[in-house]
Amino acid sequence: MRNMGIYAKGGRVLAVVLSTLVWVGCGKSSSGAEDFAKDMKVTFSPTKSSVIEPGENAVFDIRVTGVDNLKSLEVAKYREGEFVSDLAEVSKGSFEGDKYTYIYTVDQEDGLGNIVLKFTPVDIYDNEGETVSFTIEVTGHQLIPTGAKIVSRMTGATPAGENYPNPNRTDLWYNVGGTDLGIYWRMGGDKVGIVFGDTYGRDWRPGYTPDWRSNVLAFSTDTNLLDGLTFDDMVCDETGSAKEIIYSAHNTSGTGDWSSIPTAGIRIGTTDYIHYMNVKAWNPIWLTNWSGYASSTDGGQSWTLHKELFKSSSRFAQVALWEQGEWIYAMGSIIGRRGLPYLARFKGENILSPNKYEYWNSEYGWMQNAELSTTPLFGNYTNEMYAEPTLVYHDYFKRWISVYYNEVKGRLVMRDAPQPTGPWSEERLVVEETQYPELYGGFIHPLKLDGPYVYVSFTQWDPLYNVFLMRIDLTTETE
């Protein structure tokens, strides 16, 4: 049995899912002892609560039938389907008749996953009755973008009339005149990797695409982004040009390997990984041959390819990656810009084994090797689809944030949630094409998550085709 309710107080919301799970009594009593536990039933009467931040309480009433033969009510805590701890052993003497008021105080870690409290009655002969589960989803203070502006140009030459700082002059120093994306990942300390997509030489202009490379890689230890982001260097060939790090045959027939486009990066131990899609054709729709990973054990200077890990039809053809605690979360989507977001998680040692990933299903929870059982986290197929995904856990707000491109509306938008499984906020506007024509992307800098803002790299297509750094200021809305 499953019941869903939303309880509100003072403008704050606690979403609770109440479900009853039947466990067979384990019959721990001695031979001949009567099993009173089989007749015990646990029921809830949740009160209105406002569970927003660590330290606040969820309060609800519990009733147990057959309480005269109750020895104790055992309370255990689970998060994301995994046991966390035993919380309490409530004795019969704590009940007033058949009723007990239980108070759960949300702790700091609860924002990282659904909180499930499991209550099991135990009779005087140590028989266990059926267990009832109570799931709390803390919706929290949702985030609102209050302003967004370009801080600097990240790549390419400065055209006439543009006034943004341009600290990298990649056209002069790295033979990068046009490129896109700018996907970050943490490489330890203050160092980040920044990988770009299709890249052209310093003489690039609309319609002229010399020195084509499918991807190039920069590094930065710059954490003062108020005046822009400065590269330390890029991975270069013997001529000093930024070189392609993930091979592509550059076969533009539409039947082969057109380009190898990065979608996310992550460091696991001392190894760096880039998730990329091997593109078959761009027009009239995006098609891939497959998606896979490239790995580097020398700080990004050379890369080994791990091909065909995800099929062309995969819901993880494109992903955003973020490590939090013992898990790496992958928010994925199908190829192109007209899909919805799905969620998987895996341990670092399993990154190259998608059959060992656990995939999120909103009804059944985490399911191993079950990509086709994943359910969308949010959105619809009308006007809220998901493209160029990015995902971070924001330390200042204690919220998960995803910034992405809504191609249908021509907008850069964002959503946030208390945990990667949700519940995700509605889509909120960051900037739109009337302000920045032909925009797309929106990848969050992973080291600037300690204040009421995020910094993102985003791209403008023709006639600029380069990457810019944008700051997005954020505030909270209490719901």
Salt bridges, closest charged atoms under 4 A:
GLU53 OE2 - HIS141 NE2 3.20
GLU56 OE2 - ARG12 NH1 2.88
ASP61 OD2 - LYS99 NZ 3.64
GLU82 OE2 - ARG345 NH2 3.28
ASP98 OD1 - ARG63 NH1 3.05
ASP107 OD2 - LYS77 NZ 2.75
ASP110 OD1 - LYS77 NZ 2.91
ASP110 OD1 - ARG79 NH2 3.27
ASP126 OD1 - LYS71 NZ 2.82
GLU128 OE2 - LYS28 NZ 3.35
GLU130 OE1 - LYS41 NZ 3.04
GLU162 OE2 - ARG153 NE 2.72
ASP171 OD2 - ARG169 NH2 2.80
GLU244 OE1 - HIS250 NE2 2.87
ASP272 OD2 - ARG267 NH2 2.79
GLU326 OE1 - LYS347 NZ 3.46
GLU358 OE1 - ARG345 NH2 2.87
GLU384 OE2 - LYS409 NZ 3.87
GLU384 OE1 - ARG415 NH2 2.83
GLU388 OE2 - ARG337 NE 3.08
GLU407 OE2 - ARG337 NH1 3.79
GLU407 OE1 - ARG338 NE 2.79
ASP416 OD2 - ARG399 NH2 2.79
GLU426 OE2 - ARG428 NH2 3.10
GLU427 OE2 - LYS409 NZ 3.55
GLU427 OE1 - ARG415 NH2 3.77
GLU432 OE1 - ARG411 NE 3.44
ASP473 OD1 - ARG471 NE 2.70
GLU477 OE1 - ARG428 NH2 3.06
GLU479 OE2 - ARG428 NH2 3.95
